[in-house]
Amino acid sequence: MSEQTPSIVELQARWDKIRVANVYDTLDSMGYPNQCLDLGIRPIFPHQHLAGHVITLRGSASQIPRGEEAGDWTGDYFDKAVQAMYPGCAVVIECGGELHAGKFGEMTSWALQQGGARGIVLDSYIRDYLGLEVIPNFTTCARGTSPIESASRWRMNAINVPIAMPGTVTARVRVNPGDWIIGEADGVIVVPQQIAMEALVKAEKLEAEEQGMREDVAKGMSFTDAYKKWGRA
C-alpha cells in the first residue's frame, strides 16, 4: 500500500517547526537562493512564527472620494478571500505601491483566522496593533502598522493569481497560490510548491542536526566537538 499524501494541515504543522534560517539554507543548497522577501517585511510580534499554504491577493492604490462609495474598498474580493480560506493557509498580499494605509486590520484578520488562515503577509502596512496581538494562532508579517484607513486609498483587484513581492537578494520574488510561506523575526521566505516536499524533508534534517548541536553545547560539549558531530554552526 502506498503512503498517504500528507494533508495541508499536517504539512503546515511540520513547516511550523522549521526556523527560517534553515529554510533559507535548504533552498540555497537546492539552487533557490532568491526566495527571501524584503527584510522590512517580518512578523510585527517578533516571537511569532508563520507557516502557511499560500492564498494570494493583489491590490492597488485607488483614490476613491469619501462617501458612500468609499466603503466599498474591496469590491467583492474580501468576501471571495474569506470563502477561499482553509485550515493551514496563509494570505500573501501584493499591495501595489500604496505607501501609507493599513490594508487589513484586527477584524478582517479575525475573519481570515476563522476560516483557517495561520497568518497574513503584506508588502505594506496593517492596522490595529493591539488587536492583532491577541488573535490566536495567527501571525502578521508586514512593514509595520499604520492608523491610516485604506477605504479611500486602496482596493483589492485579484485573488489567487501569481503576484510579485519585493525581495532582498533579488528585486522581486514570485509568489504563486499553493506555495508555502515561512516567516519569523529573521525574515519571510517563499517555498515554491514544486519543490516544497523535498525542501521540507531536507529542512527537517537540518533542524534536527542543529537541535542536536544546540543540546550538546548546552550540556557542556565544546563547540568544536559538537560541530564535528553535527556539522551545523
KOLMARNU-432742 format. One record per residue: residue number from 1; y, z, x of N, C-alpha, C in turn; chain. Coordinates in steps of 0.001 Angstrom, whole numbers, m for minus. Layout:
resi,nyy,nzz,nxx,cayy,cazz,caxx,cyy,czz,cxx,chain
NUM,Y,Z,X,Y,Z,X,Y,Z,X,A
...
This chain:
resi,nyy,nzz,nxx,cayy,cazz,caxx,cyy,czz,cxx,chain
1,m1191,0,853,0,0,0,1248,0,894,A
2,2186,m874,586,3395,m950,1396,4293,237,1107,A
3,5127,583,2106,6057,1678,1928,7104,1313,890,A
4,7483,2299,89,8512,2085,m911,9880,2010,m237,A
5,10705,1071,m678,12049,934,m128,12878,2153,m507,A
6,13545,2784,467,14366,3958,139,15470,3599,m841,A
7,15773,4509,m1733,16870,4299,m2683,18211,4484,m1982,A
8,19270,4034,m2642,20616,4219,m2087,20910,5701,m1906,A
9,20492,6535,m2849,20737,7974,m2732,20008,8543,m1515,A
10,18773,8107,m1292,18022,8574,m121,18670,8104,1174,A
11,19111,6861,1202,19766,6340,2400,21105,7039,2631,A
12,21831,7290,1558,23101,7985,1700,22914,9363,2316,A
13,21871,10064,1895,21609,11392,2447,21289,11314,3935,A
14,20610,10255,4360,20303,10088,5783,21557,9741,6584,A
15,22362,8805,6067,23599,8449,6762,24546,9642,6843,A
16,24492,10512,5864,25414,11638,5816,25159,12645,6938,A
17,24039,12515,7620,23700,13416,8720,24076,12846,10085,A
18,24612,11624,10106,24890,10945,11370,26363,11062,11721,A
19,26646,11522,12932,28029,11608,13392,28575,10207,13699,A
20,29860,10058,13458,30480,8738,13602,30345,8192,15020,A
21,30481,9048,16034,30348,8561,17410,28969,7964,17647,A
22,27934,8543,17042,26588,7994,17202,26418,6701,16420,A
23,27116,6570,15299,27119,5293,14591,27761,4222,15469,A
24,28910,4564,16077,29574,3576,16929,28674,3170,18096,A
25,28071,4140,18777,27220,3819,19927,26056,2935,19516,A
26,25503,3203,18342,24399,2384,17849,24842,953,17615,A
27,25938,781,16897,26412,m576,16610,26832,m1297,17889,A
28,27462,m582,18794,27867,m1173,20074,26658,m1723,20814,A
29,25572,m954,20823,24357,m1394,21521,23685,m2570,20831,A
30,23980,m2750,19537,23398,m3849,18771,24278,m5091,18770,A
31,25401,m5043,19485,26297,m6191,19547,27346,m6228,18456,A
32,27645,m5063,17857,28674,m4962,16821,29707,m3918,17243,A
33,30534,m4218,18253,31471,m3217,18779,32775,m3099,18006,A
34,33006,m3970,17020,34328,m4071,16400,34384,m3515,14977,A
35,33518,m2558,14654,33382,m2101,13275,34222,m873,12938,A
36,34996,m374,13886,35794,831,13664,37132,463,13021,A
37,37434,1095,11899,38728,860,11261,39852,1446,12106,A
38,41075,1041,11805,42264,1604,12445,42136,3130,12479,A
39,42390,3719,13641,42198,5153,13796,43194,5986,12989,A
40,44190,5346,12398,45071,6056,11481,44420,6347,10147,A
41,43268,5718,9885,42522,5932,8644,41380,6886,8947,A
42,41429,8082,8360,40397,9080,8613,40448,10122,7499,A
43,39448,10987,7405,39478,11989,6326,40739,12840,6377,A
44,41360,13022,5235,42571,13845,5229,42222,15336,5313,A
45,40963,15669,5085,40461,17024,5327,39441,16902,6459,A
46,39817,17252,7686,39087,16845,8889,37629,17296,8971,A
47,37240,18356,8278,35871,18828,8390,34915,18139,7414,A
48,35437,17196,6632,34572,16478,5697,33932,15264,6373,A
49,32813,14836,5814,32071,13670,6311,31791,12759,5136,A
50,31964,11463,5347,31716,10475,4304,30595,9543,4724,A
51,29676,9304,3814,28705,8218,3950,28521,7625,2567,A
52,28686,6318,2450,28559,5706,1139,28265,4224,1212,A
53,27632,3725,151,27294,2319,m32,28499,1654,m694,A
54,29043,641,m72,30411,184,m363,30536,m583,m1674,A
55,31525,m162,m2453,32143,m952,m3521,33558,m1266,m3046,A
56,33976,m2506,m3111,35311,m2867,m2631,36289,m3053,m3788,A
57,37545,m2735,m3502,38665,m3051,m4378,39759,m3680,m3520,A
58,40585,m4499,m4149,41718,m5100,m3443,42943,m5002,m4334,A
59,44082,m4752,m3719,45326,m4707,m4459,46463,m5268,m3632,A
60,47640,m5340,m4230,48790,m5874,m3508,50068,m5260,m4063,A
61,51126,m5333,m3254,52428,m4863,m3688,52876,m5669,m4906,A
62,53459,m4977,m5883,53881,m5656,m7099,55049,m4898,m7692,A
63,56225,m5481,m7687,57416,m4830,m8228,57426,m5020,m9743,A
64,57049,m3965,m10464,56979,m4013,m11918,58131,m3182,m12475,A
65,58923,m3715,m13375,60022,m2927,m13936,59509,m1650,m14579,A
66,60217,m548,m14399,59829,692,m15056,59901,506,m16564,A
67,59009,1121,m17260,58986,981,m18712,57556,876,m19191,A
68,57384,354,m20366,56051,316,m20975,55064,m461,m20113,A
69,55495,m1587,m19556,54605,m2419,m18768,54185,m1738,m17474,A
70,55030,m882,m16938,54756,m273,m15646,53508,589,m15656,A
71,53144,1131,m16820,51952,1960,m16870,50672,1183,m16617,A
72,50715,m128,m16809,49513,m938,m16643,49354,m1352,m15189,A
73,49210,m356,m14317,49182,m636,m12877,47850,m1187,m12407,A
74,46835,m1121,m13270,45502,m1535,m12839,45008,m2799,m13522,A
75,45744,m3304,m14527,45119,m4289,m15387,43907,m3597,m15997,A
76,42743,m4244,m15954,41516,m3544,m16368,40622,m3271,m15161,A
77,41173,m3419,m13940,40339,m3264,m12748,39903,m1832,m12514,A
78,40733,m855,m12892,40292,520,m12714,39102,806,m13622,A
79,39159,348,m14868,38023,539,m15768,36777,m149,m15217,A
80,36964,m1351,m14682,35828,m2057,m14081,35273,m1279,m12897,A
81,36174,m701,m12104,35732,64,m10946,34928,1280,m11367,A
82,35412,2005,m12356,34687,3186,m12827,33311,2788,m13355,A
83,33257,1691,m14075,31976,1229,m14610,31019,766,m13510,A
84,31573,374,m12363,30750,m117,m11256,30185,1004,m10390,A
85,30640,2249,m10592,30181,3360,m9750,28685,3622,m9933,A
86,28056,4141,m8898,26655,4574,m8958,26459,5649,m7896,A
87,25464,6496,m8037,25261,7576,m7067,25068,7055,m5651,A
88,25843,7630,m4728,25748,7249,m3322,26725,6196,m2877,A
89,27576,5709,m3786,28525,4674,m3398,29788,5288,m2804,A
90,30629,4437,m2229,31962,4816,m1771,32882,3630,m2010,A
91,34138,3909,m2337,35097,2870,m2681,35994,2595,m1476,A
92,36079,1335,m1074,36923,930,44,37981,m22,m499,A
93,39269,290,m219,40370,m430,m859,41276,m1070,174,A
94,41402,m2390,84,42421,m3124,843,43691,m3119,9,A
95,44746,m2504,519,45932,m2233,m301,47000,m3314,m240,A
96,46851,m4314,606,47715,m5476,548,49109,m5302,1103,A
97,49315,m4260,1906,50574,m4164,2616,51651,m3313,1971,A
98,51417,m2752,794,52402,m1832,214,52389,m564,1059,A
99,53557,m127,1524,53603,826,2627,53724,2292,2229,A
100,54179,2606,1021,54603,3977,772,53897,4697,m365,A
101,53478,4010,m1393,52980,4667,m2599,51572,5228,m2409,A
102,51278,6281,m3179,49924,6812,m3230,49103,6018,m4227,A
103,48133,5245,m3729,47445,4278,m4581,46491,4916,m5583,A
104,45809,5967,m5186,44969,6746,m6090,45455,8185,m5998,A
105,44789,9078,m6718,45161,10478,m6670,44035,11349,m7183,A
106,44368,12568,m7549,43362,13551,m7941,42543,13082,m9144,A
107,43187,12719,m10228,42460,12419,m11450,41652,11124,m11348,A
108,42247,10099,m10737,41489,8856,m10573,40305,9071,m9623,A
109,40473,9952,m8640,39352,10252,m7742,38254,11020,m8466,A
110,38639,11910,m9365,37633,12581,m10192,36813,11550,m10973,A
111,37472,10537,m11517,36752,9512,m12284,35717,8805,m11417,A
112,36086,8505,m10160,35135,7868,m9251,33987,8822,m8923,A
113,34322,10078,m8642,33304,11058,m8285,32319,11268,m9428,A
114,32808,11298,m10650,31926,11495,m11792,30968,10331,m11983,A
115,31338,9160,m11464,30443,8012,m11516,29444,7962,m10386,A
116,29535,8922,m9442,28582,8967,m8334,29168,8666,m6977,A
117,30463,8320,m6911,31067,7976,m5618,31158,9210,m4728,A
118,30885,9001,m3438,30975,10083,m2458,32313,10106,m1735,A
119,33155,9109,m2002,34456,9116,m1353,35211,7827,m1558,A
120,36403,7797,m970,37300,6658,m1069,37952,6433,289,A
121,38136,5161,648,38776,4785,1910,39887,3796,1587,A
122,41126,4116,2012,42268,3238,1775,42975,2949,3094,A
123,43512,1742,3219,44338,1435,4393,45805,1752,4101,A
124,46038,2795,3303,47383,3184,2910,47368,4672,2565,A
125,48127,5062,1538,48300,6474,1189,47693,6792,m171,A
126,47470,8088,m374,46922,8597,m1624,47761,9806,m2024,A
127,47663,10218,m3296,48474,11346,m3784,47607,12572,m4067,A
128,48288,13708,m4237,47670,14935,m4760,46763,15623,m3752,A
129,47305,15944,m2599,46551,16581,m1516,45770,17798,m2000,A
130,46434,18713,m2684,45770,19959,m3080,44648,19704,m4084,A
131,44850,18749,m4980,43804,18431,m5949,42613,17739,m5324,A
132,42858,16848,m4382,41770,16134,m3721,40868,17083,m2953,A
133,41454,18142,m2413,40694,19044,m1543,39551,19732,m2272,A
134,39664,19906,m3563,38661,20685,m4283,37659,19821,m5048,A
135,37745,18505,m4948,36751,17654,m5600,35447,17757,m4809,A
136,34365,18202,m5427,33132,18441,m4662,32443,17148,m4249,A
137,31847,17176,m3048,31049,16047,m2550,31830,14738,m2586,A
138,33109,14815,m2219,33976,13642,m2262,34925,13712,m1079,A
139,34907,12662,m255,35724,12626,957,36766,11525,843,A
140,38004,11874,1076,39115,10933,1017,39532,10539,2428,A
141,39470,9249,2731,39912,8718,4026,41115,7813,3777,A
142,42232,8139,4404,43470,7392,4191,44389,7618,5377,A
143,45564,6998,5333,46564,7230,6375,47290,8556,6162,A
144,47156,9114,4986,47810,10360,4668,48091,10410,3183,A
145,48956,11343,2783,49308,11480,1377,50782,11170,1171,A
146,51083,10783,m54,52454,10422,m430,52692,10865,m1870,A
147,53898,11332,m2203,54191,11680,m3591,54611,10482,m4432,A
148,54767,9315,m3815,55384,8177,m4492,54396,7522,m5452,A
149,54810,7383,m6689,53988,6788,m7736,53784,5297,m7470,A
150,52553,4828,m7709,52236,3425,m7428,52413,2506,m8631,A
151,52612,3066,m9830,52563,2252,m11045,53510,1062,m11025,A
152,54709,1232,m10485,55672,128,m10483,55703,m607,m9149,A
153,54779,m271,m8245,54855,m808,m6888,53587,m1506,m6407,A
154,52489,m1285,m7105,51202,m1780,m6592,50227,m1934,m7749,A
155,49372,m2946,m7649,48331,m3069,m8661,47073,m3702,m8072,A
156,45962,m3357,m8669,44680,m3926,m8250,44542,m5343,m8783,A
157,43800,m6178,m8007,43602,m7550,m8459,42207,m8094,m8217,A
158,41295,m7286,m7656,39925,m7772,m7450,38996,m6591,m7212,A
159,37736,m6785,m7585,36709,m5776,m7343,35454,m6463,m6823,A
160,34809,m5813,m5877,33563,m6283,m5273,33658,m7705,m4735,A
161,34711,m7891,m3926,34888,m9123,m3157,34981,m8724,m1689,A
162,34729,m9645,m758,34954,m9314,658,36421,m8966,889,A
163,36667,m7932,1670,38031,m7525,1989,38166,m7396,3505,A
164,39397,m7271,3964,39680,m7109,5392,40505,m5847,5576,A
165,39980,m4917,6361,40679,m3672,6657,41190,m3718,8088,A
166,42324,m3071,8384,42823,m3058,9759,41836,m2373,10691,A
167,41656,m2974,11878,40705,m2438,12837,41379,m1757,14012,A
168,40543,m1248,14907,41024,m592,16124,40888,m1503,17327,A
169,39688,m1999,17610,39487,m2881,18760,39498,m4349,18345,A
170,39728,m4596,17078,39942,m5950,16569,40974,m5846,15453,A
171,41668,m6947,15178,42756,m6873,14213,42269,m6500,12822,A
172,41148,m7061,12407,40631,m6838,11062,39132,m6605,11109,A
173,38669,m5760,10209,37238,m5526,10035,36865,m6000,8635,A
174,35932,m6916,8566,35466,m7406,7264,34602,m6332,6612,A
175,34827,m6119,5335,34027,m5176,4562,33498,m5910,3333,A
176,32185,m5906,3173,31554,m6558,2036,30968,m5518,1088,A
177,30939,m5808,m196,30189,m4939,m1096,28748,m4816,m600,A
178,28220,m3600,m587,26866,m3385,m108,26766,m2982,1345,A
179,27886,m3062,2103,27905,m2465,3439,27827,m944,3303,A
180,27716,m275,4443,27815,1184,4465,29086,1583,5187,A
181,29721,2656,4717,30929,3175,5349,30656,4622,5750,A
182,30939,4934,7018,30703,6270,7552,32016,6773,8140,A
183,32435,7980,7749,33710,8487,8230,33699,9979,8468,A
184,34421,10395,9477,34686,11806,9741,35947,11875,10594,A
185,36239,13045,11159,37511,13234,11859,37716,12243,13006,A
186,36655,11766,13632,36787,10804,14729,37223,9421,14262,A
187,36991,9083,12998,37345,7766,12510,36382,7281,11442,A
188,36537,6019,11054,35748,5428,9968,35145,4118,10456,A
189,33853,3939,10204,33128,2779,10711,32389,2078,9574,A
190,32404,747,9613,31695,m81,8643,30388,m566,9264,A
191,29286,m365,8551,27975,m835,8995,27584,m2020,8114,A
192,27529,m3248,8667,27165,m4409,7846,25790,m4243,7211,A
193,25683,m4656,5966,24447,m4430,5220,23244,m5115,5858,A
194,23458,m6251,6535,22322,m6993,7076,21651,m6282,8238,A
195,22324,m5309,8857,21711,m4576,9960,21623,m3081,9675,A
196,21931,m2697,8437,22098,m1274,8135,20820,m476,8351,A
197,19672,m990,7932,18440,m213,8054,18066,m33,9517,A
198,18144,m1094,10304,17861,m986,11736,18836,m23,12404,A
199,20108,m127,12039,21117,750,12630,20865,2206,12269,A
200,20455,2460,11050,20205,3838,10624,19076,4462,11430,A
201,17995,3737,11599,16859,4273,12358,17265,4568,13805,A
202,18013,3653,14404,18453,3866,15786,19456,5005,15880,A
203,20352,5103,14913,21331,6186,14932,20661,7541,14733,A
204,19631,7590,13905,18886,8835,13720,18215,9278,15024,A
205,17725,8317,15798,17123,8658,17094,18178,9237,18037,A
206,19358,8600,18091,20443,9138,18915,20850,10533,18460,A
207,20927,10708,17160,21328,12003,16619,20333,13091,17029,A
208,19039,12771,16959,18016,13749,17334,18089,14070,18824,A
209,18308,13057,19655,18419,13294,21099,19644,14165,21417,A
210,20743,13853,20770,21958,14622,21027,21812,16068,20550,A
211,21162,16250,19407,20957,17599,18907,20029,18388,19823,A
212,19014,17718,20351,18133,18381,21308,18884,18832,22542,A
213,19752,17971,23061,20550,18342,24220,21498,19483,23873,A
214,22102,19410,22722,23041,20451,22281,22341,21814,22224,A
215,21152,21830,21666,20428,23088,21529,19978,23633,22882,A
216,19533,22746,23768,19083,23205,25088,20239,23770,25906,A
217,21390,23112,25857,22556,23617,26590,22989,24962,26014,A
218,22945,25095,24691,23324,26361,24063,22381,27496,24460,A
219,21130,27156,24785,20158,28171,25206,20275,28517,26687,A
220,21127,27767,27416,21348,28082,28815,20858,27055,29808,A
221,20232,25974,29337,19799,24929,30255,21025,24268,30867,A
222,20958,23924,32127,22096,23268,32769,22325,21889,32148,A
223,23592,21460,32208,23902,20127,31695,23058,19066,32389,A
224,22905,19193,33719,22156,18191,34482,20720,18103,34003,A
225,20068,19245,33808,18674,19231,33367,18555,18720,31929,A
226,19493,19129,31102,19452,18672,29712,19681,17159,29627,A
227,20568,16667,30469,20827,15221,30462,19599,14450,30947,A
228,18926,14988,31956,17699,14332,32431,16637,14302,31318,A
229,16608,15340,30525,15606,15437,29445,15952,14521,28275,A
230,17227,14496,27862,17595,13839,26626,18386,12543,26811,A
231,19095,12392,27912,19834,11169,28175,21081,10976,27322,A
232,21611,12058,26755,22834,11955,25947,23935,12812,26555,A
233,25157,12316,26514,26293,13078,27047,27518,12798,26200,A
